[in-house]
Amino acid sequence: MSSFIRSYEEILATIDTVDVVAYAQTRNHLSGAVSRLSPYLTRGVITLPMVRDRILGRVHAAAATKFIQELAWREYFQRVWWQQGDAIFTDMRAGVRSFAQEKVPLALMRGQTGILTIDQAIDNLYQTGYVHNHARMWIAGLATNLARAHWLPVSRWFYYHLIDGDIASNTLSFQWVAGTLTGKPYDFNQAIINACSPQTQSGTYLDIDRSELLNVPTPMILLEAEQPVLPVNLPTTEAIPDLTGQTVRLFHPFHLDPTWRVGEGVIDVLLIDPTHYERFPVSSRVLDFIIAQARSVLPEVRVHVGTFSSLPGVAQATVYTRAHPTVAALPLTLDQVPQLFPGVVGAYRSFSAFWRACERFI
Ligand SMILES: Cc1cc2nc3c(=O)[nH]c(=O)nc-3n(C[C@H](O)[C@H](O)[C@H](O)COP(=O)(O)OP(=O)(O)OC[C@H]3O[C@@H](n4cnc5c(N)ncnc54)[C@H](O)[C@@H]3O)c2cc1C
């Protein structure tokens, strides 16, 4: 059972222990004061404005700016997905660069790249489903900018294992690292890893000037590559009573907020739609996490493994859910996800432009 499963009260306590000052100073270090709230934000147990407002209830906005800016990255990526749709699964800036192949380096998938910090991060990924942001950047950077693998298959492999796997954040972060989002690939080297992780290593193939990352030959160890095999083992479905005439709170893997429409539904259903997982496969660990985390905050929830239309009597029920691109096409009432910056509208070409528009609302 994942050590990340929390009661709602424990999640609130986690928010209350975020040290925004230490966060701003240490967040890039693997042992820095990061919040580890991403599994609950991704799964929609809590929302971005709720986290921000709770933190601003105890610290001054100026001290919390860096943390709020990181929350804003999440909001930015969600907005880009809503605005651009499936275009996020293709290079956002076409022609910026080319890739050598469309597979994932085997050494990366095996956690045997020879770069100890990266191999440990991959071990963490397999053991816990969570990886620190900086290690995510190194994993993505090693694959796309040194092994020159296209970001899409690598991002699909990585997403498969993440309990906080968020389609927009993951896909667009990979594009950011590979340079197809901003035009500038992310470069790094062993010195940066050493400065930001508890261990140091020398004499590796990353002992180069960081500006050389995109030009040095791909090390032998990263050359062998494969398409990842990503099988999905769906959980068993539960019996759902006939919903005809009923009011249903419909939860989904990106919406598990127990404070939403409280008292309005007579039945709570968690929809696990197999067609979604055909397109976006996840591991059994991830599915187990979603269901256990749902049960932890929604004790009455019934898990329906099937399509929306296969819910008995659903066409004659009143069904509410929270909006998300993965449920946007369903014929039901979609509540908007509360935003950090509802006053900021329109499309922004870069996060910096978006953030400049947000700053006056802090
Ligand atoms: C290659 C790559 C893949 C990623 N895939 C995911 C993913 O699938 N799901 C996911 O939630 N995040 C993803 N991120 C973003 C980021 O790494 C995680 O949100 C963060 O590491 C989660 O840890 P935390 O909650 O301790 O973050 P904190 O640093 O404590 O930040 C608080 C919250 O702000 C948001 N946030 C912080 N940094 C980012 C960021 N760079 N981009 C988007 N949101 C951010 C998250 O919701 C996070 O929980 C990815 C980043 C990279 C580089």
The ligand as a Gaussian input file, in Angstrom:
#p B3LYP/6-31G(d) Opt

LIG

0 1
 C        9.689000      15.705000     -16.708000
 C        8.701000      16.189000     -15.677000
 C        7.506000      15.512000     -15.505000
 C        6.572000      15.968000     -14.567000
 N        5.390000      15.294000     -14.416000
 C        4.484000      15.727000     -13.519000
 C        3.258000      15.039000     -13.338000
 O        2.967000      14.041000     -14.002000
 N        2.406000      15.508000     -12.385000
 C        2.692000      16.618000     -11.637000
 O        1.877000      16.996000     -10.775000
 N        3.816000      17.312000     -11.822000
 C        4.728000      16.887000     -12.726000
 N        5.901000      17.591000     -12.881000
 C        6.074000      18.844000     -12.156000
 C        6.790000      18.726000     -10.806000
 O        7.951000      17.955000     -10.940000
 C        5.909000      18.103000      -9.723000
 O        4.664000      18.749000      -9.669000
 C        6.572000      18.258000      -8.354000
 O        7.840000      17.653000      -8.368000
 C        5.700000      17.588000      -7.303000
 O        6.338000      17.595000      -6.041000
 P        5.824000      18.551000      -4.889000
 O        4.364000      18.387000      -4.710000
 O        6.700000      18.325000      -3.708000
 O        6.094000      19.982000      -5.512000
 P        6.317000      21.412000      -4.851000
 O        7.614000      21.915000      -5.344000
 O        6.100000      21.379000      -3.380000
 O        5.193000      22.291000      -5.546000
 C        3.856000      22.373000      -5.065000
 C        2.919000      22.045000      -6.206000
 O        3.080000      22.973000      -7.276000
 C        2.916000      22.292000      -8.523000
 N        4.189000      22.332000      -9.243000
 C        5.413000      22.546000      -8.736000
 N        6.338000      22.564000      -9.724000
 C        5.676000      22.328000     -10.862000
 C        6.061000      22.226000     -12.228000
 N        7.333000      22.408000     -12.615000
 N        5.112000      21.963000     -13.145000
 C        3.806000      21.818000     -12.793000
 N        3.381000      21.923000     -11.515000
 C        4.295000      22.175000     -10.577000
 C        2.556000      20.848000      -8.203000
 O        1.161000      20.709000      -8.211000
 C        3.144000      20.676000      -6.810000
 O        2.497000      19.671000      -6.068000
 C        6.847000      17.139000     -13.815000
 C        8.060000      17.813000     -14.002000
 C        8.978000      17.337000     -14.917000
 C       10.261000      18.083000     -15.093000

